[in-house]
Amino acid sequence: MSLGVLGKAVGAAFAAFAAAFGIGKIGQASLEAGARQPEQAGHYRMTAIIVSALIEGACLFAIVVCLIAK
């Protein structure tokens, strides 16, 4: 296995880990905000879903870049 292949794998794994960590933090903050203001819980949930989708898109882009890079 060459060093380039190892770098691609590590880069893709790091991108996936960072996205998972970010989405976890968003979920945590959304639940805490909903617990503090229950009447706004639906708004916080929708915002969290939208931001999570944007993070997933960036993660997929990063993984594709890592796997295509030479």
N, C-alpha and C positions, 0 to 999 in steps of 0.2 A: 504494500500500500504506500503510495507516494505521499509526500507532505502536503501537496495541493489537495488531494482527496480528503485528507484528514482535516485540513483547514476548512473545506466546504462543509463537512459534517459538523464540525465544532461551531461554525458560524450559523448554520441552520438550527442547531440545537439551542444556541444562545438566543436566537431570535424567538424561537418557540417558548423558551423559558421566560424571557422578558415579557412577552405578550400574556402568558398565563399569570405571571405575577401582577401585571398591571390590571388585568381584568378582575383578579381577586381583590385588589385594593379598591377598585371601583365598586364592586359588589358590597364590600364591607362598608364603605362610606355611604352608599345608597341605603343600606339597611339601618345604619345608625341615624341617618337623617330622617328616614321614615319613622323610626321609633321616637325621635324628638318631636316631629310634627306629623302626626298620622294623617291629617287632612291633605297634606302635600305628597303622600307616599306614591301615588300614581304618577305624578310629575317626575319624582326622583327616579322611579323605576324606568320610565320611558327614556329619560336622559341617559341613564346607565346603559340601557340597551343600545342606544345610538352610538355612544362613545365606545362601547365594547365592539360594535361592528366596525367602527373606524380603526380600532387597534388591530382587530383580526385582519383587516385588509392590508394594513402596513406590515403585519407579520408575514402574511402570505407573499407579499412583494419582496420582503427581505429574504425569505426562504428561496424564492425563485432566483433572485440575484445571486445568492450563495451557491446554488446548485448549477447555475449557468456559467459562473465565473471560471476563467481558465487558470 
